[in-house]
Amino acid sequence: MQETIQQVFDRLIGLPLTKTTRQETVQFFHFGHTHYTTPQGLVLDVGEITLAVNCPWELQEPDSGTIRHSEVYIRKREAGLPTPVWDWKKPGSSMLDQRMTALINNNPNLVLERAEQQDNYGLMLYFSDGSTLSVMPDPAKPAAEYWQFFSNTGDGLRVGAGENGLM
C-alpha cells in the first residue's frame, strides 16, 4: 500500500490546485485539469487527481493566514443584510467556501511541490507559494474514511486511509 501512496504523491508533484468543492463536511481538493462526463451527459471540469478529506485539516498560507475545516460552520461575509435562513450544508454558504474560492482565484500558481505521509495517517502537502495543507485525522474520532485520493482520468487510481488503516 505504501507504494500506491508514493505513486499518488509522484503523480501530484507539479500539478496545480485548480479547484475546491465540498459536500457537507467533506472537502475536495482538485489537482490538475480533466473532464468527467456524468451518465446524464453533463461534462464537469474536475481535477486530474482529487483529494477528498473527511477529517480535520488546515491550510496555512505564507502570510500566516490559516483556513480551517471548522470554518464550514461560520456564515460567509455578505454585503448588506445577511441571508435570513442560513444552511451550512449548502455549498458556497460558509466562510470556508468563501475563503477557499478566494485562495484559488487569487493564486493560480498554487503548484504542489512535495507531499508526505504523517503519523496517524496524516498528510502534509507543500505548495510552491509556501502554503501547506495539513490533513490531521483524530484517532479519538474514528471514521471509515479520513481521506482518499482518486483519479478522474479512468485509470482506477485510488488510495485512502480510515480507522482500519490504509485502503
C-alpha positions in Angstrom: 0.0 0.0 0.0 2.9 2.4 0.7 3.9 2.1 -2.9 0.5 3.2 -4.0 0.6 6.3 -1.8 4.0 7.1 -3.2 2.7 6.7 -6.7 -0.1 9.2 -6.0 2.4 11.6 -4.5 4.7 11.2 -7.6 1.7 12.0 -9.9 0.7 15.0 -7.8 4.0 16.8 -7.8 3.9 19.6 -10.3 0.1 19.7 -10.5 -1.7 23.0 -9.5 -4.5 23.1 -7.0 -7.2 24.2 -9.5 -10.5 23.9 -7.6 -12.0 23.1 -4.3 -15.5 21.9 -3.6 -17.3 20.3 -0.7 -20.3 18.1 0.2 -21.3 18.9 3.8 -18.1 18.4 5.8 -16.1 16.5 3.1 -13.7 18.9 1.3 -12.5 18.1 -2.2 -9.1 19.5 -3.4 -8.8 19.1 -7.2 -5.3 19.0 -8.7 -4.7 19.5 -12.4 -7.4 19.5 -15.1 -9.5 16.9 -16.7 -13.1 16.5 -17.7 -15.6 13.9 -16.4 -18.9 13.1 -18.2 -21.8 12.1 -16.0 -24.2 9.3 -17.0 -26.6 12.1 -18.0 -24.1 13.5 -20.4 -23.1 16.6 -18.3 -19.4 17.4 -18.7 -17.7 18.5 -15.5 -14.4 20.3 -15.1 -12.6 18.4 -12.3 -9.1 17.7 -11.1 -6.9 15.0 -12.7 -6.5 13.8 -9.1 -8.8 14.7 -6.3 -8.2 14.6 -2.6 -11.4 14.1 -0.5 -10.9 15.0 3.2 -13.3 13.9 5.9 -11.3 14.8 9.0 -9.7 17.9 10.5 -7.4 19.8 8.1 -6.0 23.3 7.8 -4.3 25.2 5.0 -1.5 27.5 6.3 -0.8 30.4 3.9 2.6 32.0 3.7 1.3 35.3 5.1 0.4 33.3 8.3 -3.3 33.2 7.5 -4.9 29.8 8.2 -8.0 28.3 6.6 -9.5 25.6 8.8 -12.1 22.9 8.1 -14.2 24.2 11.0 -15.0 27.4 9.1 -17.7 25.4 7.3 -19.9 26.2 10.4 -19.4 30.0 10.0 -21.6 32.1 7.8 -19.8 33.8 4.9 -19.4 37.5 4.9 -22.1 39.3 2.8 -22.6 42.9 1.9 -25.8 44.3 3.4 -28.2 42.3 5.4 -27.3 38.6 5.8 -29.5 35.9 4.2 -32.3 35.3 6.7 -32.1 31.5 6.5 -28.6 30.0 6.6 -27.7 26.4 5.9 -24.0 25.5 6.3 -24.6 22.3 4.2 -25.3 24.4 1.1 -22.0 24.7 -0.9 -20.9 28.4 -1.2 -22.7 29.5 2.0 -19.9 29.2 4.5 -16.8 31.2 5.4 -14.8 28.2 4.4 -16.3 28.2 0.9 -15.7 31.9 0.6 -12.0 31.8 1.7 -11.2 28.7 -0.5 -12.7 30.3 -3.6 -10.6 33.5 -2.9 -7.5 31.4 -2.4 -7.9 29.6 -5.8 -8.9 32.8 -7.6 -6.1 34.9 -6.2 -3.4 32.3 -6.5 -3.4 30.5 -9.9 0.1 29.2 -9.4 -0.6 27.0 -6.3 1.5 24.1 -7.5 2.2 21.1 -5.4 6.0 20.7 -4.7 6.1 18.0 -2.1 3.8 15.5 -0.3 4.5 13.5 2.9 2.6 10.9 4.9 2.5 11.9 8.7 1.7 10.0 11.9 -1.9 8.6 12.4 -2.5 8.5 8.6 -2.0 12.3 8.3 -0.8 14.1 5.2 1.3 17.2 4.6 1.2 18.9 1.2 3.7 21.7 0.4 2.9 24.3 -2.4 5.1 26.5 -4.5 3.9 29.7 -2.8 4.9 28.4 0.7 1.4 27.3 1.6 1.0 23.9 3.4 -2.1 21.7 3.7 -2.2 19.5 6.8 -4.6 16.7 7.0 -4.9 15.5 10.6 -7.1 12.5 11.4 -8.1 12.4 15.0 -7.6 8.9 16.4 -10.1 9.7 19.1 -12.8 10.1 16.4 -12.5 7.0 14.2 -14.1 7.2 10.8 -14.4 4.7 8.0 -12.6 7.1 5.8 -10.4 10.1 6.8 -9.1 10.9 3.3 -8.9 9.5 -0.2 -7.0 10.3 -3.3 -8.7 9.3 -6.5 -8.0 9.8 -10.2 -10.7 11.3 -12.5 -8.9 10.0 -15.7 -10.3 6.5 -15.6 -7.1 4.7 -14.6 -8.6 3.4 -11.4 -6.0 5.0 -9.1 -7.5 5.2 -5.6 -5.9 5.2 -2.1 -7.1 6.4 1.2 -7.0 5.9 5.0 -9.6 5.3 7.7 -9.9 3.8 11.1 -8.9 0.4 9.7 -5.7 1.7 8.1 -4.8 2.3 4.6 -7.2 1.2 1.8 
